C-alpha cells in the first residue's frame, strides 16, 4: 500500500457573525515549536507540532494543516481531526474558530500574508490575488519515481472531475449565491497555471512543459504551476489538487482513499502497457465545469464516454473502476459506504443550503464550524519527521 497524506486549507471566522478574521499571524506562534521560530515569518516552511503540521497561506484569514504520511484510512482520519482541533483551539484563543469551507459565505476584506513572494504576486496578478480566498483539499500519494508520477497523471486526468463533484463545498461567495456547487473551482481557475493538463507521455516532456511555462514570464516560478495533478517538488508524491476542502473530516479521508486507489490503478496500467485515454484537454475542462456547477445534484460527464449521466451513477462507476485495488487494500466496503453516505446526506455544498434557508449566511458558518470539528480527537504516536516525506515501506 502506498503512503498518502493530505493538506487542508481552513477559513478563520467569527463564530457569531460568520465574518472572516485575519488571525493566522496570531495563531501560528502557538502552533509552532519555539525552536522553529523562523517558520512564523516564512510561510513555505512546514512546522511540526503535536502530530500535526501548520503553515500560513496567501491570506491571513486562512491556515493550512498537513498530515504526516499514512497507510490507513483510520490513521489519516485521526490526523485530520487532530489538525482541525489544534487549529480551532489556536483560533479560539483569539476569539475565532476555523471552518472547513472552500469559499467564504460572508463578504469581507482580506489581508495578504506579509511574505515577499506573496507581495510580488499581488503586484503581478492584481485583482486575482486581492480576490483570492479559496480552500482546497490536496492529496499526496507516494510514487516510486518521477517517471511513474507522470505516467499516473496521464492516466487519472480523465477521472479527476468526479472528485470535484464529490467534494463540492462552496455554493456561496462573498455574500452571494453562486449557482455553483463548487465555486472554488471557478475562482481558482483564474490562475494562469491551473486546470487539467495534456498527456505528457514522459518525464522529459513534463519537465520541458513546466520549464517553458516558467520561461514564458507569465508564471513567477515553478511554485505557480497549479496543475490539477502535479509532481510535488518537496516529496516523492503526486499531488491531486482538484477537491474542495470538505466540511466533514471523514469525507476528506474518503476522497484521499479514492485518490490513492486511482494512483495505484494508473501505475498498474502503466506497467501493463495500457495507454492513457486520449481525452482532449478542452473536454476535461467541460467535465470540470459541469462538476463544479452541478456537484451531485444533476448530471456529470461520464469519464468513459464524456456524455451526460446521472451524478450518482458516475460516482459509483469511479468506485467500480478502482474496486480491484480497494478490495486488495481492504477498503472497498469503506469506500462504497462512504460514497453512499455522501449521496444520501449530501456534499458540503448541499449541507450548507439547509442552514442558509433557516438562518441565512451566519447560520451557514455556524453549522460549518460544528461539522469541521465533529468527531473524536485521539492521540497518536509522536513523529517529528517532515510531513509527507516518508517513503513507501519495504
N, C-alpha and C positions, 0 to 999 in steps of 0.2 A: 504494500500500500504506500502510495506517495504521501509525503507530508504536505499539509496545507495550512494556510493561515489567512487572517482577514484584517483589513484596515477599515475602520468605520469613522465617518465624519458626523459629528453631532452638533446641533444648534444649542446655544446657550440663551435661555429665555427667562423672562419674568414670570413666575408661576401664577400671578393673578391676572395680569393684563395680556400675557402671551407675547409681549413685545420682546424684541431682541435685546440682549445685553452684551456689551463689549467687555468680557471678563477674562478672556483667555490669558492675558498677561498677569492677572492676579491669581488665576487658578494653577498655572503651570508650576510656580515655585513650590506649592505644596505637593505636587505630583512628581517632582524631580529630586533625586537624592542630592544632598549638599555637595558631594564630590563632582557632580555633573552640572555645576552652576552655569557653565558656559552654554549649556543647551537651552537655557531660558531665552537667550537672545539669538540663537542660531536655529531657526525652525527646521532646518534639514536634518538635525540630529534627532535620534530616537532614544530618549532616556528610558531606563528600565526602573520600574518601581512596583514592588509588591506583586510580581507576577503579571503585570500589565504595563504597556508602554504608551506614552503620550507625546504629542507634538503639536506645535502651532499649525494653523492652516493660513490661507490667504487673508482671512478676516478674523478680527478679534472676537467676533460673535460665534465662532465655532472652534471646536477642538477635535483632534483626531486621536483615536485609540488604535492600538495594534496588538494582536495576539502573538504568541510565540507559535512556532510550527507544531502541529498536532497530527496524530494519526487517526483519532476517533472523533465522531460527532459529539459525544458526551463531553470530551475534554475541550473541544472548541467552544461548545455552548457555555461551559463553565467559565472559560476565559472571557468570552463576550460579556457575560453577565457581570463578571468581576470588573472588567474595564469600565462598563457603563456605571456600575455602582460607585467606583472610585471617582470617576469624573463628576458624577452627580454630587457626591459628598464635597468635592472641592468647590463646585458651583454654589451649593447651599451655604458654605461659609461666607459667601459674598452676596447673599440674597437672591441667587438664581437657581435654576435647575437645568438639566440637559434634556433635550427632546430629540428622538431619532426621527426627524422629519427631513425629507430630501429637499424641500424648499420651505421658506418661511411663510406661513399663512398671513401673518401680520406685516404690514409695510412699515419700514423704519430705516433710518440712515444706518450705514455700516461703516466700519473703521478698518482701514488697512493695517495689517500687522507690520510694525516698523522694522522691516528687513530690507536691506539694499536691493535684493533681487526683486522683491515684490514692488518696491517703489519704481524700479526700472520698468517692470511690467505695466504698471499703471500709466507711466508716461508713454509707453509704446502702444498700449492697447485701449487706452481711454475708457470709454463708457462700458466696454465689455468687462473690464476689471471693476469699475465702480459698481456695476450691477451684479457682479458675480457673487453669489452666495448659494451654493448648492452642496448637498451632502450625499456622497456616494458610498457604495459598498465595493471594495476592491478585494478580490480573492486571488491569493497567490498559491500556485501549485508547483511542487518540485518537478523539474525536468532534468534528465540525465546530462544534457548538453545543450548549448545554444542551437545546434542543428536540429535536435529533437524539438526544441521550443518553437522554432519557425515552422517545422512540419505540423506541429499541433495547431498553431494559429491558422495555418492554411486549411485545416480540416474541421475546425469548430466555428469558423466565421459565419456559416450559414445558419447556425443554431442559436446565436447569442441574443437575437431579438426576443426569443421566448423568455429569457431571463429578465428582460426589461419589463415584460408584461407581468411576470410572476412577482417581481419586487416592487411594482408601481406604488409610489408613496408620496406623490407631490401634485395633488389636484389644485392647490391654492398657491398663489404667488403674489406677495406684496399687497395683500388685501383683496385680491380678485380671484374669482372662479375662472380657471383657465380653459375649461373644456377638455383638458387632458388628464389622463390618469398618472402619467409620469412627465410633468412639465420640466423636471430637471433635465431630462434627455434633450428637450428643445433648447433650454438655456445653455446647457453645457456645450452643445454642438456649435455654438458661435465661435469657439476657439478654432483657429485655422488648422491645428494638428489633430483634431478629434475625429471620431467616427470609424466606420468599418474600413477595411483595407483590401487591397488587391491580393491575389495569390502570389506569394513571393517565390516559392519554389525551392529556395536555398538560402542559407545564411548569408553568403556574399551578396545576394540581391537585396535581402533585408537591410544589411549594413549600408549598402550603396544608396538605397532609398532614404534611409534615415540621414545619411551624410548629405545627400542632395537637398533634403528639406531644410536642414540647418544652414547649409551654404546659400540657400535662397535668400537668407536675410529676413524672411518673414517670421520664423521662429527665433527666439533668443538663443536657445541652446537645446540640447537633446532632451532635457527635462520637460520641454513643452511638446514632445511627441506624445500626444494624448490618444493614441490608437485605442479602439475598443479592447484589443488584446495586444500586449506588447511584451518583449523580453524585459525583465527587471534588471536595472543596471547594478544594483547592490547585492542581489541574491540570485541563486540558481533556480529561478522560478519564471513561469509565465504568469502575467498579471492580467486578470479579466476585470474590466472597469465599467461594464455597462449597467450594473444594477444600481437602483436607488438604495440608500440606507433603509433598512427595514424597521418598522415600528417595533416588531417583536424579535427578540434575540433568536428564538427558535427558527424563525423564517430565514434569518441571515445564515444560521448554521446549515439549514436545509439547502439553501442555494449554493453554499460552499461545497456541500456533498455532491450536488449535481455537477458543479464545475469540475471537481476532481474526477468524477466519472467520465465527463466529456474529454478531459485531458488524457486520461488513461486509454479510452476508446480510440482517440485520434492517434496516439502513439502506436497502438497496435495496428491500426490501419496503415500507418507509415511503414512499419516494419514488415507488413504483409504486402507492400507494394500497391496499396489502394490509393488511387489519385484523389485529390480534393475535388469536391463538387464544383463544376465551373460556373458558379453563380456570379453574374456581373455585380460589381460593387454598387452600382446605382440601384439594383434590385434589393440589395441588402439595406440600403438607405430607406427604401419603401417599407420593408419589413420592420425596421426600427421605428419609423414614423408611426406606422399602424399600431405597433405595440405600445408606443408612448401615448398615442391618442386613446386607444380603447382598453388597454390593460386586459383584464379577463372578462370585461363586460360584454364584448361583442365578438368580432372575428379577428383572427390573426392570419398572417400569411403562413401557410403550411411550409415547413422547412424542406420538404421533399419536392413539392410542386410549385411553391411560391404563388399559389392561388388561395383565395379566402376560404377559411374553415373555422368552425366554432373554436373559440379560445380553449375551452376545456379539452377538446379533442387534441389540439396541438400540444398542449402541456403534457397530457398523458402520453402522447406519441414520443415526446422527448424522453420521458422516463422509460418507455419501452425500448427506445434506441440504446440507452446505456444500461439496460437491465442486466445483461450478462456480467458487466463489471460490478454493478451494485450487488448482485447476488453473490459473486465471489467474495466481496468485501463485507458481506453480512449487513448491507444497508438497503436492500431492495424494499423490504417491508416498511422500514423507516421512511424511505423516500416516497413510496406510494401513499402512505398515511399522511405524510406532511403535505403533499400536493393536494390530496383530497380535502384536508383541513382548510387550506387556503382557498380552494374552490368553494367550500361551503361557508366559511366565515368571512371571506373577503381579503383582499390585499390591504396594505396600509392605506392606500388611497380610498378604498371603499370603507374602511373603518373610520376614516376622518369625516365622512359625509353624515353619519348619524349624529355625532356631537354638533356638527355645524347646523343641522336642522333644528336641534334642540336649544342651542345657546350661542350660535354664531362662532366667529373665529377664536375668541378667547376660550370657548369650550373645546374647540379642536385641540388647542395647545395643551389645555389642562388634561385631556384624556391621553394625549400623546406622551406627556410626562409619566403618567401612570403606567402605560404599556411599555415605555422604554426601560424601566427598571423593574418590570414584573418578573417574578420567578426567584427561586432561592439563589443566594450567593454563597458559594462554598470555597473553602481554602484549597489550595493545591500545592504541589511541591515547588520550592523556590528554584528559580532558574535565572541566572544572571547573563546567559548568552544573548547575543544580539537577536532581535526579532526576525523571524522568517529566514534566518541564515543557516540553520542546521540542514545537513544533507539527509538523503534517504538512508534509512537503516540498512546495514548489510544483510 
